[in-house]
């Protein structure tokens, strides 16, 4: 049976100072963000996910976006090296956490840069966004670690959004979903289903037909319901102000084996 373990990390008190690249900065309510994060974690746990809280990094405003610090394929973890210098201190606690869960650990080395939000896994295919935070050398190093394990790595140009998974994620059947104005290279995906809202492009597969998604995409939720899925909306408004979405608030470890 696939594992259902998820790494999470509590928001930093400095969350409001997090980086913004493609959005205009707006005030972030840190107390509200903490409540939203707790509700997000509760939604994971309510659908059978065992959560593991990574050691907080209060000095790193963006550390709650824990997905960016690591990519895991089967039992192998690749510790990321952010293209943003201010985020490079976020990996220590994540490295310790994946090690405790039994993963073998690899690292992205200079001059490579890679963030986990740029990696979309669909079966054994890893689509890797190459753009602002992930460079060609980072993609090369990821390929060197995971292709010997049976992964197929596809490099995808990213320019319109922060990360590849800011533009696209995938449904349980492998259909890629995306908000078309923000998808740089739609032809690279075998199947692309357009969604009516930017936030509708982001889903976390909870298991079965359940999709965790942002409450800010009600029309996309209706679309998924019409397709036979069960949307589980959560309010993540404060994280959306920092270009965050439901995927980057956790690292879902489905392929672990004991």
VEXDOVO-455054 format. One record per residue (C-alpha): residue in three letters; x, y, z. Coordinates in nm, 4 decimals. Layout:
N
+------+----------+----------+----------+
: resn :        u :        v :        w :
+------+----------+----------+----------+
:  ALA :        X :        Y :        Z :
...
+------+----------+----------+----------+
//
This chain:
258
+------+----------+----------+----------+
: resn :        u :        v :        w :
+------+----------+----------+----------+
:  UNK :   0.0000 :   0.0000 :   0.0000 :
:  UNK :   0.1281 :   0.3528 :  -0.0741 :
:  UNK :   0.2443 :   0.5420 :   0.2317 :
:  UNK :   0.0501 :   0.8494 :   0.3460 :
:  UNK :   0.3063 :   1.0548 :   0.5324 :
:  UNK :   0.3357 :   1.4317 :   0.5034 :
:  UNK :   0.6022 :   1.6741 :   0.6190 :
:  UNK :   0.4717 :   2.0088 :   0.7424 :
:  UNK :   0.6370 :   2.3119 :   0.9001 :
:  UNK :   0.4822 :   2.5762 :   1.1231 :
:  UNK :   0.4781 :   2.9317 :   0.9804 :
:  UNK :   0.7573 :   3.1629 :   1.0880 :
:  UNK :   0.6634 :   3.4706 :   1.2939 :
:  UNK :   0.8326 :   3.6596 :   1.0087 :
:  UNK :   0.5975 :   3.5147 :   0.7456 :
:  UNK :   0.4846 :   3.8616 :   0.6341 :
:  UNK :   0.8421 :   3.9290 :   0.5136 :
:  UNK :   0.8300 :   3.6370 :   0.2690 :
:  UNK :   0.9425 :   3.6815 :  -0.0899 :
:  UNK :   0.7067 :   3.7894 :  -0.3658 :
:  UNK :   0.8107 :   3.7728 :  -0.7303 :
:  UNK :   0.5079 :   3.7925 :  -0.9591 :
:  UNK :   0.2581 :   3.9592 :  -0.7230 :
:  UNK :   0.2323 :   4.3026 :  -0.5686 :
:  UNK :   0.3043 :   4.2820 :  -0.1959 :
:  UNK :  -0.0031 :   4.3055 :   0.0290 :
:  UNK :  -0.0197 :   4.2847 :   0.4105 :
:  UNK :  -0.0171 :   3.9332 :   0.5577 :
:  UNK :  -0.2041 :   3.8551 :   0.8806 :
:  UNK :   0.0357 :   3.6166 :   1.0538 :
:  UNK :  -0.2131 :   3.5099 :   1.3214 :
:  UNK :  -0.4743 :   3.4269 :   1.0589 :
:  UNK :  -0.2086 :   3.2420 :   0.8591 :
:  UNK :  -0.1332 :   3.0206 :   1.1599 :
:  UNK :  -0.5027 :   2.9319 :   1.1958 :
:  UNK :  -0.5232 :   2.8571 :   0.8241 :
:  UNK :  -0.2134 :   2.6373 :   0.8471 :
:  UNK :  -0.3657 :   2.4441 :   1.1382 :
:  UNK :  -0.6845 :   2.3884 :   0.9364 :
:  UNK :  -0.4752 :   2.2692 :   0.6405 :
:  UNK :  -0.2970 :   2.0162 :   0.8624 :
:  UNK :  -0.6305 :   1.9016 :   1.0058 :
:  UNK :  -0.7604 :   1.8418 :   0.6534 :
:  UNK :  -0.4622 :   1.6202 :   0.5732 :
:  UNK :  -0.5033 :   1.4221 :   0.8944 :
:  UNK :  -0.8794 :   1.3865 :   0.8471 :
:  UNK :  -0.8074 :   1.2050 :   0.5196 :
:  UNK :  -0.5645 :   0.9560 :   0.6686 :
:  UNK :  -0.2349 :   1.1376 :   0.6363 :
:  UNK :   0.0212 :   1.0989 :   0.9132 :
:  UNK :   0.1895 :   1.4363 :   0.9556 :
:  UNK :   0.5468 :   1.4979 :   1.0692 :
:  UNK :   0.6277 :   1.8496 :   1.1809 :
:  UNK :   0.9696 :   1.9648 :   1.0637 :
:  UNK :   1.1748 :   2.1751 :   1.3058 :
:  UNK :   1.0661 :   2.5399 :   1.2624 :
:  UNK :   1.2976 :   2.7917 :   1.0967 :
:  UNK :   1.1712 :   3.1139 :   1.2495 :
:  UNK :   1.4493 :   3.3197 :   1.0897 :
:  UNK :   1.3329 :   3.2139 :   0.7414 :
:  UNK :   1.0051 :   3.3868 :   0.6449 :
:  UNK :   0.9240 :   3.1406 :   0.3639 :
:  UNK :   1.0032 :   2.8220 :   0.5570 :
:  UNK :   0.6353 :   2.7193 :   0.5863 :
:  UNK :   0.6537 :   2.6377 :   0.2132 :
:  UNK :   0.8293 :   2.3161 :   0.3059 :
:  UNK :   0.7782 :   2.1461 :  -0.0310 :
:  UNK :   1.0460 :   2.3673 :  -0.1841 :
:  UNK :   1.3220 :   2.2208 :   0.0338 :
:  UNK :   1.3203 :   1.8625 :  -0.0974 :
:  UNK :   1.2108 :   1.6292 :  -0.3757 :
:  UNK :   1.1430 :   1.2650 :  -0.2867 :
:  UNK :   1.1144 :   0.9786 :  -0.5358 :
:  UNK :   1.0510 :   0.6386 :  -0.3797 :
:  UNK :   1.2866 :   0.6270 :  -0.0799 :
:  UNK :   1.5397 :   0.8741 :  -0.2152 :
:  UNK :   1.5397 :   1.2398 :  -0.1108 :
:  UNK :   1.7117 :   1.5192 :  -0.3012 :
:  UNK :   1.7719 :   1.8187 :  -0.0766 :
:  UNK :   1.7094 :   2.1336 :  -0.2776 :
:  UNK :   1.9251 :   2.4411 :  -0.3177 :
:  UNK :   1.7054 :   2.7451 :  -0.3615 :
:  UNK :   1.7624 :   3.0016 :  -0.6307 :
:  UNK :   1.6804 :   3.2577 :  -0.3595 :
:  UNK :   1.9737 :   3.2939 :  -0.1188 :
:  UNK :   1.7419 :   3.3895 :   0.1682 :
:  UNK :   1.5807 :   3.0437 :   0.1516 :
:  UNK :   1.8923 :   2.8265 :   0.1663 :
:  UNK :   1.8748 :   2.7964 :   0.5443 :
:  UNK :   1.5442 :   2.6068 :   0.5236 :
:  UNK :   1.6836 :   2.2656 :   0.4343 :
:  UNK :   1.8506 :   2.1461 :   0.7566 :
:  UNK :   1.5345 :   2.0451 :   0.9401 :
:  UNK :   1.3902 :   1.8854 :   0.6274 :
:  UNK :   1.7073 :   1.6820 :   0.5747 :
:  UNK :   1.6797 :   1.5506 :   0.9308 :
:  UNK :   1.3099 :   1.4683 :   0.8871 :
:  UNK :   1.3459 :   1.2657 :   0.5666 :
:  UNK :   1.6426 :   1.0843 :   0.7182 :
:  UNK :   1.4341 :   0.9815 :   1.0184 :
:  UNK :   1.1713 :   0.8458 :   0.7804 :
:  UNK :   1.4279 :   0.6156 :   0.6220 :
:  UNK :   1.5118 :   0.8049 :   0.3042 :
:  UNK :   1.8587 :   0.8026 :   0.1577 :
:  UNK :   1.9683 :   1.1629 :   0.1141 :
:  UNK :   2.1298 :   1.3428 :  -0.1798 :
:  UNK :   2.1968 :   1.7131 :  -0.2299 :
:  UNK :   2.1874 :   1.9677 :  -0.5091 :
:  UNK :   2.5327 :   2.1259 :  -0.5282 :
:  UNK :   2.6510 :   2.4656 :  -0.6520 :
:  UNK :   2.6021 :   2.5949 :  -0.9200 :
:  UNK :   2.2776 :   2.4002 :  -0.9359 :
:  UNK :   1.9557 :   2.5489 :  -0.7996 :
:  UNK :   1.6290 :   2.3634 :  -0.7502 :
:  UNK :   1.3073 :   2.4127 :  -0.5535 :
:  UNK :   1.0561 :   2.1365 :  -0.4936 :
:  UNK :   0.7677 :   2.3501 :  -0.6142 :
:  UNK :   0.9142 :   2.3130 :  -0.9618 :
:  UNK :   0.8724 :   1.9329 :  -0.9632 :
:  UNK :   0.5423 :   1.7744 :  -1.0640 :
:  UNK :   0.5364 :   1.3952 :  -1.0251 :
:  UNK :   0.2881 :   1.1931 :  -1.2299 :
:  UNK :   0.3615 :   0.8257 :  -1.1850 :
:  UNK :   0.7290 :   0.7802 :  -1.2710 :
:  UNK :   0.7426 :   1.0999 :  -1.4781 :
:  UNK :   0.8935 :   1.4079 :  -1.3148 :
:  UNK :   0.8159 :   1.7351 :  -1.4889 :
:  UNK :   1.0717 :   1.9918 :  -1.3728 :
:  UNK :   1.0158 :   2.3630 :  -1.4195 :
:  UNK :   1.3270 :   2.5468 :  -1.5336 :
:  UNK :   1.3016 :   2.9164 :  -1.4637 :
:  UNK :   1.3577 :   3.1663 :  -1.1855 :
:  UNK :   1.4343 :   2.9337 :  -0.8918 :
:  UNK :   1.5484 :   2.6168 :  -1.0717 :
:  UNK :   1.8291 :   2.6276 :  -1.3279 :
:  UNK :   1.9515 :   2.3858 :  -1.5932 :
:  UNK :   2.2245 :   2.2484 :  -1.3660 :
:  UNK :   1.9648 :   2.1770 :  -1.0960 :
:  UNK :   1.7592 :   1.9823 :  -1.3496 :
:  UNK :   2.0710 :   1.7918 :  -1.4573 :
:  UNK :   2.1510 :   1.6926 :  -1.0991 :
:  UNK :   1.7922 :   1.5833 :  -1.0339 :
:  UNK :   1.8047 :   1.3735 :  -1.3497 :
:  UNK :   2.1315 :   1.2111 :  -1.2355 :
:  UNK :   1.9799 :   1.1122 :  -0.8995 :
:  UNK :   1.6367 :   0.9886 :  -1.0085 :
:  UNK :   1.6712 :   0.8482 :  -1.3615 :
:  UNK :   1.8706 :   0.5449 :  -1.2368 :
:  UNK :   1.5704 :   0.4683 :  -1.0140 :
:  UNK :   1.3352 :   0.4547 :  -1.3131 :
:  UNK :   1.2188 :   0.8153 :  -1.3284 :
:  UNK :   1.1541 :   0.9912 :  -1.6567 :
:  UNK :   1.2519 :   1.3584 :  -1.6280 :
:  UNK :   1.0972 :   1.6236 :  -1.8540 :
:  UNK :   1.2274 :   1.9804 :  -1.8368 :
:  UNK :   0.9547 :   2.2472 :  -1.8698 :
:  UNK :   1.0263 :   2.6187 :  -1.9226 :
:  UNK :   0.8674 :   2.8407 :  -1.6559 :
:  UNK :   0.8527 :   3.2194 :  -1.6885 :
:  UNK :   0.5008 :   3.3360 :  -1.6046 :
:  UNK :   0.4798 :   3.2019 :  -1.2471 :
:  UNK :   0.7089 :   3.1338 :  -0.9513 :
:  UNK :   0.7155 :   2.7540 :  -0.9844 :
:  UNK :   0.5885 :   2.4931 :  -1.2284 :
:  UNK :   0.3280 :   2.3869 :  -0.9709 :
:  UNK :   0.2079 :   2.7459 :  -0.9521 :
:  UNK :   0.0776 :   2.6821 :  -1.3047 :
:  UNK :  -0.0097 :   2.3111 :  -1.3176 :
:  UNK :  -0.0763 :   2.0076 :  -1.1000 :
:  UNK :  -0.2523 :   1.6814 :  -1.1849 :
:  UNK :  -0.5676 :   1.4849 :  -1.1089 :
:  UNK :  -0.5547 :   1.1233 :  -0.9852 :
:  UNK :  -0.5849 :   0.9866 :  -1.3403 :
:  UNK :  -0.2785 :   1.1838 :  -1.4499 :
:  UNK :  -0.4641 :   1.4612 :  -1.6301 :
:  UNK :  -0.2685 :   1.7836 :  -1.5905 :
:  UNK :  -0.4780 :   2.0821 :  -1.4837 :
:  UNK :  -0.3744 :   2.4411 :  -1.5400 :
:  UNK :  -0.4864 :   2.7988 :  -1.5704 :
:  UNK :  -0.4040 :   2.8505 :  -1.9377 :
:  UNK :  -0.2773 :   3.2119 :  -1.9270 :
:  UNK :  -0.0008 :   3.0997 :  -1.6891 :
:  UNK :   0.1053 :   2.7750 :  -1.8606 :
:  UNK :   0.4212 :   2.8353 :  -2.0631 :
:  UNK :   0.4411 :   2.5112 :  -2.2631 :
:  UNK :   0.1057 :   2.3273 :  -2.2666 :
:  UNK :   0.2163 :   2.0998 :  -2.5516 :
:  UNK :   0.4656 :   1.9248 :  -2.3192 :
:  UNK :   0.1798 :   1.7597 :  -2.1309 :
:  UNK :  -0.0113 :   1.4708 :  -2.2938 :
:  UNK :  -0.3420 :   1.5896 :  -2.1463 :
:  UNK :  -0.4148 :   1.9417 :  -2.0177 :
:  UNK :  -0.7506 :   2.0361 :  -1.8672 :
:  UNK :  -0.7976 :   2.4140 :  -1.8425 :
:  UNK :  -0.9472 :   2.5474 :  -1.5174 :
:  UNK :  -1.1300 :   2.8789 :  -1.4782 :
:  UNK :  -0.9251 :   3.0210 :  -1.1880 :
:  UNK :  -0.5544 :   3.0464 :  -1.1148 :
:  UNK :  -0.5958 :   2.8799 :  -0.7733 :
:  UNK :  -0.7928 :   2.5994 :  -0.9374 :
:  UNK :  -0.4712 :   2.4735 :  -1.0949 :
:  UNK :  -0.3434 :   2.3558 :  -0.7557 :
:  UNK :  -0.4681 :   2.0316 :  -0.5998 :
:  UNK :  -0.3285 :   1.7866 :  -0.3472 :
:  UNK :  -0.4383 :   1.4257 :  -0.3993 :
:  UNK :  -0.5675 :   1.3164 :  -0.0591 :
:  UNK :  -0.6613 :   0.9642 :  -0.1662 :
:  UNK :  -0.9527 :   0.8187 :  -0.3556 :
:  UNK :  -1.1532 :   1.0940 :  -0.5190 :
:  UNK :  -1.0679 :   1.3654 :  -0.2636 :
:  UNK :  -0.8825 :   1.6767 :  -0.3792 :
:  UNK :  -0.7485 :   1.9337 :  -0.1329 :
:  UNK :  -0.7680 :   2.2762 :  -0.2939 :
:  UNK :  -0.7951 :   2.6455 :  -0.2144 :
:  UNK :  -1.1322 :   2.7894 :  -0.1199 :
:  UNK :  -1.0556 :   3.0769 :  -0.3592 :
:  UNK :  -1.1369 :   2.8589 :  -0.6617 :
:  UNK :  -1.5075 :   2.7700 :  -0.6312 :
:  UNK :  -1.5702 :   2.7407 :  -1.0070 :
:  UNK :  -1.2814 :   2.4983 :  -1.0428 :
:  UNK :  -1.4214 :   2.2998 :  -0.7495 :
:  UNK :  -1.7530 :   2.2747 :  -0.9379 :
:  UNK :  -1.5667 :   2.1513 :  -1.2461 :
:  UNK :  -1.3903 :   1.8804 :  -1.0470 :
:  UNK :  -1.7158 :   1.7774 :  -0.8777 :
:  UNK :  -1.8773 :   1.7415 :  -1.2199 :
:  UNK :  -1.5921 :   1.5080 :  -1.3143 :
:  UNK :  -1.6669 :   1.2861 :  -1.0146 :
:  UNK :  -1.4094 :   1.4189 :  -0.7686 :
:  UNK :  -1.4708 :   1.5409 :  -0.4142 :
:  UNK :  -1.3119 :   1.8831 :  -0.3549 :
:  UNK :  -1.1944 :   1.9596 :  -0.0004 :
:  UNK :  -1.1585 :   2.3393 :   0.0144 :
:  UNK :  -0.9309 :   2.5143 :   0.2637 :
:  UNK :  -0.8815 :   2.8883 :   0.3102 :
:  UNK :  -0.5149 :   2.9750 :   0.2495 :
:  UNK :  -0.5597 :   3.3428 :   0.1635 :
:  UNK :  -0.2574 :   3.4629 :   0.3621 :
:  UNK :  -0.0255 :   3.2174 :   0.1892 :
:  UNK :  -0.1666 :   3.3047 :  -0.1530 :
:  UNK :  -0.0467 :   3.6618 :  -0.0897 :
:  UNK :   0.3064 :   3.5171 :  -0.0918 :
:  UNK :   0.2540 :   3.3074 :  -0.4069 :
:  UNK :   0.1880 :   2.9981 :  -0.1973 :
:  UNK :  -0.0677 :   2.7283 :  -0.2719 :
:  UNK :  -0.1938 :   2.4013 :  -0.1231 :
:  UNK :   0.0892 :   2.1944 :  -0.2692 :
:  UNK :   0.3796 :   2.3871 :  -0.1189 :
:  UNK :   0.2564 :   2.3674 :   0.2436 :
:  UNK :   0.3492 :   1.9986 :   0.2727 :
:  UNK :   0.5671 :   1.7250 :   0.1278 :
:  UNK :   0.3539 :   1.4193 :   0.0561 :
:  UNK :   0.5501 :   1.0950 :   0.0771 :
:  UNK :   0.3492 :   0.8289 :  -0.1057 :
:  UNK :   0.6233 :   0.5994 :  -0.2268 :
:  UNK :   0.8061 :   0.5127 :   0.0961 :
:  UNK :   0.8675 :   0.1483 :   0.1745 :
:  UNK :   0.9957 :  -0.0110 :   0.4929 :
+------+----------+----------+----------+
//
